[in-house]
């Protein structure tokens, strides 16, 4: 009987450890759908109050997808309605999390949120990094970055300062990928189409003379 009890105990312990590893794998493995996982946690946290969301952002032990979801909910509900000292403290919390995270999802959510909280202060430092994510190997990351850049642009006032930042960043990215553009001149993929759309927006504000500063391989796509 004692041997049976011991055997059952070992089996239960092994099962528990296996379950924990499977849950962890869901957050770390590319086998699982990152978009659905992030949206699922976002849905789960959508009714959380502001102080709980900030506490989650400050929690160093919270898994990255949960952190990203908490930031997204905060962004959607509170980013534009925090002011004065509270705003400063939350900005510090987000910048701290940005410095510590290894998750591209957490990074993208933070950069978008900071731009929404203080566009003038953060546009120049955050948007170029979002633009660089348009070349990410993970399509979910690529699409998320583009969605947030598009949102930042559409909620702005088409300022030349912002258009210049977008244009210069994309120009640099495209010059670095000239060889690839030469080899695939007729095959504009989704990532390249996204960049062209953003370039069109910036050139519309800055003027058509900016076309001359782009690689020839890009000009023919306009």
Secondary structure, 3 states (H helix, E strand, C coil): CHHHHHHHHHHHHHHHHHHHHHHHHHHHCCCCCHHHHHHHHHHHHCCCCHHHHHHHHHCCCCCHHHHHHHHHHHHHHHCCCCCHHHHHHHHHHHHHHHHHCCCHHHHHHHHHHHHHHCHHHHHHHHHHHHHHHHHCCCHHHHHHHHHHHHHHHHCCCCCHHHHHHHHHHHHHHHHHCHHHHHHCCCCCCHHHHHHHHHHHHHHHHHCHHHHHHCCHHHHCCC
